[in-house]
Amino acid sequence: MSAETYRDAWGIPHLRAATAGELARAQGRVTARDRAWQLEVERHRAQGTSASFLGPGALSWDRLARRARLADTARRCFAALEDKDPETAAWVREYTDGVNEGLAACDAPEFARTGLAPGRWEPWTPLAVWLATHILFAGFPAKLWREHITAHLGPDAVALFATDGPGTAGSNGWLVSGERTVTGHAIVAGDPHRFIEEPGVYQQIHLSCPEFDVVGLAVPGVPGIAHFGHTGTVAWAITNAMADYQDLYRERLRRTGAGVEALGSDGTWHRAARHTETIHVAGEDSVEVEVIETDRGPVIAGGPEGLDDGTPAALSLRYPPRVTADLGFGALLPLLRARRVADVDRALDAWAEPVNVVQAADTEGGLLHRVAGRVPVRATANRLRPVPAWEPGHEWTGWHTPPRAGLTDGVAVMANQRGPATPLGVEFAPPHRADRIAALLAGKERWSAADMPALHTDTHLASAGPLLDLVTALDGLSPGAAALRDRLLAWDRHMDADSADAAAYAAVRGAVVRHLAAHPALAPAAVPPAYPEVLQPWLALVPRIAYALEHLLRAEDPYGIDRAEAVRAALEEVAAEPLAGTWGDTHRLAPWRALPDTSGSPEPGLSGDHDCVLCTSAVPGLTDRAARGPAARYVWDLADRRRSGWVVPHGASGVPGSPHHRDQQPLWLGGELAPVVTDFDRLTKETDD
């Protein structure tokens, strides 16, 4: 017997084996049983082959994956891992062997729907999945937005539209030390905010062998537990640090008889690597993609002929794993083996990407609050916009030392705001979520693990202030608009699903965003530059206005725009239509699925909003539907792991029709947690593999 698989009442897998390698193999096998279709989708995304079965809608992503050399980078990183850390490389191989064993026996219905058969995983595939999952996490397309808005409105517009966070990634997390808990032991809690997918992007799992016994949230397709884990004596969690660690370079390229050359900062032309690849597209002709790589990095947009709009320079992307052949997988086994905060700290010294803020605590009172990851040292201009490759001064010259921080009044809060990672980033999340969590924690002297879901689900919207201030000052309104104004001013500013007032506020806010976007001063910026489709969400004017609305409504001279009149027009527009229903009627979950849902079940209405602690992100002015939100919630109790809890938006199983496919959704919607069970005697044995 190499491994045993158990399940709890929620179908969460609990694995036990004699060695770490056997356990990795079992993790791969059970993940393939539970998430076969999801693994197939992720493998194709990492390789840039998803259009072969998803059709032309996936072509833009596949082009980016090919041109950015994601699969090749993963191969390089795995080769380096084999050379420098053969133990971890062997452990990853065991995982992929388990995945292949599980896929060989899978019966996921999506394969029949598409006519696909599961493909084979290579030892480097988990690294490619990790890289594809996080390549856009640092938001390098924001540099294109800054350049775009500067061209239309001037350099001052960059700060005006800096939401202090572009709204593409985020999380909440908080660490409460033992001096502030009822047990005298720390609590680590929070919720990662990501695009909600079905199956979910996190997998609840329990891994046990003589070396370690860990519960946590794994990324399907990747061995171990990277981001959120509890070993019984130490627990850790992360949020996105909002660091800037990827650079875009303008490239001057030319074709020669031998291939392609790029102009370097030394004033001479250097040979660039070049080849072509073919992308197969379901239902359409195959597409050839030219893959070029300069001394800076892979060219992700344009080529020797420039961009589609005639702009003469191409764009190359420089990102740390491509430079160092290191994704940080060397941290994964040491994290599982950690017993104390010091062990977590040492493990994270090997972390690479993405750059995270980490909090950890142990049963002996140890605490940790630090940044982990690799951020290059380079000129300030690199961090703000694409820089010319042919000019000197834009080289990487080393790596920043990750900053550390302490606690305040026994508490540390991380919600992507400016904090320990400030020296490493450009834009951060608005402070509302962090300030609200800190205020709630300050409201009580002693906390328990059971108290934490009340923080997870708080719906107060502090960012409503600037708009409501302008509403307050309005006069001369029609009777209907005046009544709507009075209603908004009496609203408690909580974005609850059953609140009709929250729905009214959201309707007015969306109308304000649309009026601002249509103003002659801003409308020219609505025409995006000719970059690949996959980068266009960062360049869309309406979402940018929506997430920067506070700045735009408070700025002293926003390009001659009469904000009061825009708010007046929005109020009159909304008042002229009957306001029926509640926030949850329109603010519904919109999960991403590779294939259309055939269950016929309506998506649930949601509480929360982008700047609430319960961060369920709509795009005001465009849609009330929420594609992003808490991809999991967790509470790690250091007094007793059995008092910990967790939940995901759907369920442990990725197989439609399984009793555990969506059975956690009522808990997730209600702000409840499933209990963490670690006693194998309380579990149901499934297999001896």
N, C-alpha and C positions, 0 to 999 in steps of 0.2 A: 504494500500500500504506500503510494507516494504522497497522496493528499486526500483530504476529506472536505466535502462541501456540505455546509449546513445553511439553513434559511431561518430567518425570524418571521414574525407575523406579517411583516411588510414585504417579504420576499427578498430582503437584502441578503447578499451572499456573505457568509462567514467561512473562511478557508483556514484549514490547519494542515501543516505539513512538517516533515522532519528537517528540511533545510530551506534556506532562502531561495535557492534555485528551484526546488520543487514547488515552493509556494508561488514563485513568479510564473511558472508554467501553469499552475492551477488558476492563477488570476487571469492569465490570457485565455485559458480554456473557458472559464465561467463567463468572462466578458463576451467571448464570441457566442456563447449560448444565449446570453441575455440581450446582446446588442449587435447581432451579426450584421443587420442592414446598416446600422450606424457606422460600424467599423468599415464596411465596404464604401460607404459615402466618404468617410474621412480619408481612406486610402486614396481614392480617386482625386479628392480635392488636393491632397498633398502632392500627387504626381501631376496634377494639371490635366486629368483625363475625365473630369466629371461631365463634360459636354457629350461624351460618347453615349451616355444614357439619359442625361437630363435635358439635352438639346441645346439650342443656341443661347438660351438664357444664361447658361453657365460658361459661355465662351470667354467672356471678358475676364472672369476669374482664372480660367485655365491659361489664358495668355499671360496674366501676371505671374502665376505660379511657375510657368516655364521660363519666362524672361528673367524673373528674380532668382532662378536657379534653386528653388526650394529643395527639390529632391536631391540634386547634386550636392547641395550644402549638407543635407542630412547624411549622405554617403560619406562625405569628408569628415563630418563630426564623429560618425561611428568608427571610421578607420582610425581616427586619432584616439578615440576612447579605447579601442582594442590595443593600441600601442601604449597608452599612458595608464589605463585603468582596466586591465583585462578582467578583473573580477566583475566590475559593473557591466562590461561588454558581454560577458558570459551570462550574466543575470538577465540582460535585455534579450539575448538570444533565446533563453528559456521561455521568456514571456511570448515572443513571436512564435516559437514552436507550439506553445499552448494555444495561441490564437488560431494557428493553422489546423490544429487538431479539432478545436471547437467548430471552426467554420466547415470542416469536412462533414460534420454531422448536423449542421443547422437546418432548420426548416422554416426560416423567416418568410412570411407570405410575400414580402416585397420582391423577392427574387422571382417568384412566379409571375408577379404583375409586370415586371420589366423584362423577363426573359434572360436575366443575368444569372451567372453562377459566381459564387464568391471567388475572389482572386487570392493569390498567394502573398502573404506578408514576408518581407525580407527583414533581416536584423536591423536595418536602418529605418524601417517604416515608422516605428514609434517616434523617432526623432523628427521625421518629416511631418508627422501628424502634429507634434508639438509646435514645430516651426510654422506650419500653415495656420494653426489656431491663433498664433500670437504675432504674425508678421505685421498686421495692421494695428496691433494693440497700442503701440507708441504714437500712432496718429501722424505719421510723417506726411500724409496728404494735407495736413493743416498748414504746412509750409507753402503749398500751392495756393491755398485760400488766402494767406497773408499777402502773397504776391499779387493775386487776382484783385483783392479789394483795394490794395495800394494803388494799382494801376487805374482804378475807377474813381477812388475817393481820396487818394493821398495817404501818406504814412500814418497820419493821426487815426485813420480808420481802423488800423490794426488793434490798437488798445480798445477802441470803442466796441469792436466786435469780438474781442477776447472775452468770452463768457466767464473767464477764469475757469475754463473747462469746456471742451467742444462737445461734450455729451455723448462720447462714443464708448467710454469704458468707465467703470467705477465699482466701488464696493463700500460697505460700512464695516467697521470692526472696532471693538473696544476691549480693553484689558482693565479689569478691576482687581486691584491687589487684595491680598488677604486682609489688610487693615480695614477694607471697606465691604467685606462680605460677612454673612452670618456664621460661616464655618471657620473663618480665619485662613482660608485657602483661596487662591485667585480663581477668577472666572475669565475665560476668553470667549467672546461671542461676536457674531456679525452675520453678514450675508453678502456674497459676491453678486454684483450686478453685471449681467451679460445679456446678449441676445438669447431669448428663451427659445430653445429648440426642443423638438420632440422626435426621438428620445432626448433626455436632458444632457447637458454638457458636463455634469458631474455625476459620478457613480458612488453611492454609499457602499462601503466595503469594510470588512474586518479581515486582517491578515495576521495569522498567528503561527509561529514556529519557535523553537528553543531560543533563537537569537532575539526575537522581538514579538510584541503583540500590540498591534496598532489598529485603531478604527479611524476612518477619515473619508474624505471626498477625493476619489481618483478621477483622472481624465480618461475616459474610455479610449483605449488604444495605447496608453502609456503605463508602464509598470510602476508599482509603488504608489505612494500618496505624497504628492508634492506640496500642495498648497494649504491643506487643512487637515491636521491630524492630532490624535491623542494616544500616547503610548501607555497611559496609566499613571506615569510619573511626570511627564512633560507634554504640553500641548502647544500647538502653534497655529497661526493663521496669517493671511496676507490680504493686502489691498493693492491695487495698481498705484505705483508711486508717482505716476504722471511724469516720469523722467523723459528726457529727450535723448535718445541714443542711436538714432538713425539719421543719416544725412542724404540729401538730394544734391546732385551735381549737374549743372548744365554742361553738356558735352558737345564739343565740335568734332564731328566725325567726317571722314572722307573715305570713299572707296578707292582702292588701288587694284592693280592686276592680281595682287596676292591676297586681297581680302579687304579689311577695314582697319583704319588707323584713327587714333584719337589724339588730339592736341593736348600735351601735358603742360604742367606749370613751369617746366623748364624751357618752354617755347619750341619744343621739337615734337614731331609726330611719332607716336608709339603704336606698335602693332596691337590690335585688340583681338581677343578670341572671338570667333564667329562660327556658327553653324546654324542649320535650319532644322526645325522639328515639325511634325505633322500632328495636328489636333483633329481627331475624328469627332464629328458632330452628328448626333442622332437626327435623322430626317433631312439632313442637308449635306452638301459637299464638304469634304475635309478641308481644313485651313492650314496653310503653311505659316510658321512663325519663325522670324529671324531672331536668333538669340545672340546677343553681343555682350561682351564683358570687357570693360576697360580696367586700367590700374586702380580706379576708384571702386568699381563694383559693376554688377549687371545693369544693363540698360533696360529700363522698364517702360519707357515711353519714347516714341520717335525712333529715329535712326539717322543714317547719313543724309537723308533727304529732309530731316527735321520732323516736326509734328504735322498733323493733318491740316492745321490751319496755316501752314507755311512758316511757322516759327522755326528759325534755322537750327536751334540747338535741341539735342535729345536730352533725356533725363536718365541718370544712373543712380542707383540706390546702394549706399554703403551701410551695412548692418553688421553688428559684432560677430555673430557666428560665422558669417562668410569670411571675415578677416582672421578669426582665431581658430576656426574649426572646433569650437567648443560651445555646446548648448547648456552646459551646467548639469548634465545628467550624473556627474560624479557626486552630486549632493544627495541623490535619491536614497541610496542604501544607508549612508550615515544618518539621514533623517529618520529612517525606520528604526535604526539601532539606538537612537537618542534616548538617554535616561534623564538628562538634566538640561537646563537652558544653555549651559556651556557647550553641550554636544550639538544642539541646534545651531548655535552661533558659529561653531567651527564648520559644520556642514554647509552653512549658507555662504561661507567665504568662497565656496566653489560655484555659487549660483551665477548664472549668466543672463538668461532672458526668459520671460520679461522681467523688468526691474520692478521690485515690489517693496512695500513697507511691511515689515514682519513684526508680529507681536507673539511672545511666547511666555509661558510661566511653568514652573515646576512645583512639585509637592514640598520642596524644601524652602520655598519662598523666593526662588530665583525668578527674575523678570528680564525681559528683553524687548526692546523697541528700536529697530534699526532698519536701514535700507539694505537690500540685497540685490546684486546684479551688476552688470558691467556697463559703464557709461564712459564714452571716450572724452578725452581732453582735446578741445579744438577751439577755433575762433568763435566768438559770439555769433557772428553772421551765419555760421553753419546751422545754428540752432533755430534761426528765425525764418530762413527762406532758402531756396535753391541757390547754390553758389557756383561761380564759374570754375570749372576744372582747369582751365588754361591759365588761371592766375595763382601765384603762390600765396601761402598763408592760410590755406583751408585743409591742411593735412591733419591727421590724427597724431597726437604726440604722446599718448599715454592713456591711463585710466584713472578716473576719480576714485578716491577712497570713499566707500559708502558711508554716509553720515549715520550717527546714532542719536537717540533722544531718550529722555527720561519720562517720568510720570508727573502729573500735577494733581495734588490732593488724592494720591493713590489711584489715579485713573489716567489712562491714555486712550485717546480717540483718534481713529484714522478713517477718513471718509474722502480721500483724494484731494483734500484741501492743502493749502500751503502749510508745510510742517517740516519734518526732517529732510524731505527730498527737495525742498525749495531750491537749493543751489544747482540741482540737476535738471530742472524743468523750465518750461516757458509758461504754459497755461495749466491751471489747476482747477479743480471743481470749486464752485461757489462755496462759501463757508457754512451755508444753511444747515446741511445735514450734520456736519461736525458740531456746530454750535448747539443744535437742538439735542443731540445725544449727550453732549457735555452738560447741558442744562438739566436734562432729565436725570442724569446720574447724580448731579449735585442736589437733587431734590430729596434724596433719602440717604441716610448715613450708612446703612448696611443693606447689601443686596444678596439675593440667592439666585441660583440657576433658574428657578421657576419664575423669577421676576422678568427675565430677559425678553420673552416674546412681546411684552408690552412696548419695549423699545423697538423691536423689529418692525412693529406694525403702526408706529406713530405716523399720523397723516397731516400734521401741521405744515402749512405752506408759507414760510416766511417770505419767499420771493414775490408774493402777491402784493406786498407793500407799495412799491412805486406805482403800479397801475391803480390801486385803490386810492392812493393819494391824489392822483389826477381826477379820478371819478368824483372824489369829495368836492373838488373845487368847481365842478361844472354847475352852471345854472342855465336858465332859459331852455330847459329840455321839454320835450313833449310829455304829456301825462304818463304814457307808457314807459318812456325812458327814465323819467323821474322816479317812477315806482321801482324800476329795475335798479337804479342807482341806490335807492334806500335799502333795497333788499340786499345788495352786495355789501353795503356798509354795515349791515347788521349780521352778516355771515361770520361764523366763528373761525374761518380760514382753515378748516380741515377738509381735505379732499377725500371724503368718505363715499363709498360706492352708492350708498342710499341717500345721498344728499342732493336735493334739487338745487340748492344754492351753489354748491360746488359746480354743478353742471352749468348754471347760469354764468358763473365766473369764467369757466373754461370757454364758453361760447363767446363772451366778450373778448377775452384774451386772444382767441384765434382770429377774431375779426380785426383786432388792433394789429396783429402781425400782418395780416393780408393787406390792410390799408397802408402800413409802412412799406411793405414790399412793392406796392404799386406806385409809391411816390416817385415823381420824376428824378429826384436826387439819388434814389437807390435802385430804381428799376434797371438801369444799364448793367448793374452787377448781376442781374438775373441770367444773363447769357454766359454760360460757363465756357472756359477755355477748352481746347481740343485735347483733353487728356483721356485716358482709357475710362470706359464706363464704370469699372469697379471703383475708381477714385472719385466719381462724381458726387456721391453723398456728402463729401467734405466741402464741395464747391457750390452746393445748392443754397440760394439766397434765403428762402423762406425758413428752413431750419436754423440757419445762422442768425436771423433776426429773432426767431423764437427763443433761442438759448441765450441771446444777448439782450433780451428785452429790458431787463433791469437797467443796464448801461444806457441803452438807447432812450429810455424814458427819463433818465436822470441827467444825461449829458447837458452841458451848458449850451452848446450851439451845434445841434445835430444836423448840419447841412441845410439849415433853413426850414426844417420840417416842424410844423406846428403840431406838437404831440397832443395838446389838449383837443385840437380839432379832430385828430385821428381817433382819439378815445371817444369823443362826442359822436362821431360818425359810426363807430363800432357799437356804441350803446344804443343809438337810434336804430341801427340795422338789426340788432338782436331783439330789441323790444318790438319791432314790427312783425316778427314771426312768433307764433305761439311756442312758448318754452314748455315742453312736455318732458317728463321723465327725470331721471337722476343721472349722476355722473357715471355710475356703473352701466347705464344703458348704452352709452357710447364708448366709454373707456374700457374696452374689452381686450383680453389677451389675444395676441396675434403671433403665435409661435411659428418659427420657421420649420418647415418639413421638406425633405427632398422630394416627396411625392404628395399629391393632394390627399387630404383626409377624407376617407370614405365612410366614416362612422356616422355622420349626420348629426353629431352632438354639437350644440352651439358653444362657442367659446364663452367663458365666464366673464362677468363684469368685475372690475378691479377697483379697490381703493388705492389711494396714493397718487403721486405725481413725480415729475423729474426731480424736484428739489425737496421732496419729503424724505424722511428717513425710510419710509416705505416707498422706495424709488421705482415706480412703474412708469416708464417714460413714454409719454405721448410726444407728438411733434406739433405744438400749437400752430394753427394756421394751415396745417396740412391734414392731420388726422388725430383723432382722440384715441385710436387703438394703440396698444402698448406692445411693441416687439421686444423691449428690454425690461428687465426687472430682476428680482432676486432669483438667481439660478440655483440657489440652495440657501438654507439657514442652518446655523449651528450654534450650540452652546456647549463649551467644554468646561466641565467642573473639575477642578484639581483636587477637591476634597474627596470626591468619589465619582469615578468615571461613569458609574451606573446612573448617576443623576444628570448626565449629559443628554442632549437631544439634538435631533437633526430632521430636516425635511427637504424634499425637492419638489419642483412644480408638478410633476406627473407621477412617476413611480419608478421602482427599481428595474422593471422589465421594459425592454424596448420592443417587445413583441405585441402587436395589436391583438386584442382579444384575451391577453393574459390577465388574470385577476389582479396582477400587480403592475399593470400598464399605466393606470391613472389613479390608483387607490390612495395616493398621498395628496392628490389635488385638494380635497376638502380640508385637510389639515393646513396645507399651504395657503389656501384662501382665507381660512379662519385664524391664521396666526398661531397655529398649534405646532408642536414638534412631536415626532415619533421618538420613543425612548431608545437610547443606545443600549443594546444588549451585548454583553461580552462573555457571559457564562454559557459554555457550550451545552451544559445540561439543560438549559432553557430553550434550546434551539431544536429544530427538526432536521435530522440528518437526511441529506438528499442523495449523495453518491460517495463511493470510495473509488477514486480515480487511480 
